[in-house]
Amino acid sequence: MSSENSLQIGEKKLVVRRGRVGSVDLYEIKENELELLEKGSPASLQLNFSIFLLSIAFSAIVALATAIFSHQITETVFVMVAVVGIMLGAYLLVCWWKDRANIDEMIKKIRERIPPDVVSSSPPDNSENLSGSDDEPSG
């Protein structure tokens, strides 16, 4: 069931349409939880850099395996790129693996603050029509 209210603002009439909902769940969060949600998890950035570094390292390994270098310094640069890429890429991959679930765990903990509804044996007495969508106002 929707209700309509109108408000006169200057010469224009503002129509406010509202669709009622059966209940609203409000979750309280702590300051540190809000900051973590604002910043987001560094895990996705770690994964991106890890993939980048490992790709460069494997490209350098393929170049070392297939190319003939005329200068020793060029070959040394490719070896250094491969070693540093594998080491940093593996480190960032491990960091991503450990940190990937921090935000999911925090959100799960926040959601658990409200216990699930207890299902009663009798159907609820709703005089309102709750089958409509909350997003679209009914006319």
N, C-alpha and C positions, 0 to 999 in steps of 0.2 A: 504494500500500500504506500502510496507516495502522497506527500502533502505539498501544497503550493502556497507560498506566501508572496505577496507583492509589496514593494516599497517604492514610494514616490521620491525620486531624486531629481530635483530641478524640474525640468519638463519631461524627462524620460521616466518610464516605469520599469523598475528592475524586478524581474521575476526570478525567484529562488525556488528551485525544485529539489526536493530531498526524498531519497528513498531510504526507508528505515531498515536497519539491520537488527537481527535478534540479539546479538551480544557483541561486545568489544573487549579484546584482551589488551591490557596495557602492561608493558614490560619495563621495569626499572633497571637501568644500567649504571655501572660505576664510571667514574671519570676515566680510569685507565682502559676500560672496555671501549668507551667512546673514542678515545685516542687511537686505539688499535684499529677500530673500524674506519676511522678517518684516514689513517696512513695506509691501510691495506697491508697485506702480507708481503714481505720482501721475497717470498718464495718464487713468485712468477718472474721477477727480475733475475734472480739467481739461475733459474732454469733457462731463461733466454741467453744469458751470458755463457752458461755452460754449453749449450748447443752451439753457440757461435764459436767458442774456443775449441771445442772438440772437432767441429767441422774444419776449421783452419788447420788444426794439428793433423788430422787424417789427410787433408789435401797435401800438406807438407811431406807426410810419410809417403804418399803415392808419388809425389815429385821426386823424392829421394830414391825410391825404388825403380823409377822408370827413366830418369834423366841422367845424362852424363854432364857433369859440371866442369867447365874449363877453369874456373877459379875456386880455390879452396875456401875462400871467405864466403862465397855464395852457398856452398854446401854447408858450412858451419852455421850460417844464418838459418837455413832450412831445418837443420838439426835442432837448433835452439827454439825455433818456432814450434816444432813438433813436441819437444820436451815440455816447454812452458805451457803450451796449449793443453796437453794431456793432463799435466799436474793441476793447473788451475781449473780446467774443465771438470776434472774428477772431483776436486774439492768443492766446487760450486754445486755439482750434482748431488754430492752427499749432504751439503747444507740444505739444498732444496728438499731432499727426501725427508730430512728431519723436521723442517719447518712447514711443510706443505699443509698440515692439518690444524695449525694454530687457530685460525679464524673460525674454521668449521667447529672445532671443539668449544670455542668460546660461545658461539651462537647456540650450540646445543645446550650448553650450561645455562644460558639466559632463558632459552625456551623451557627448560626443566623447572624454572622457578614457578611456573603455573602448572599445577598437576592436571593430567588429562581429565576430561569430563567423566563423571560416573554415569553410566547408562542406566536409566531407570526402566522399570518394567512397563509403566504406563506412558503413552505418547504425551508430549508436552501440549499444553492448551495454548495454541497460538491462534488468536483471532485475526492476525494479519496474514496476508498472502506472502510467504517467504520464498516462493518459487521463482520470482523475477530476479533479474541481474541487478547487482548494486551499482554497476557502472553506467547502465543506461536508464534514464528516468522514464517512467511509464506515463502515458498521456491520458 
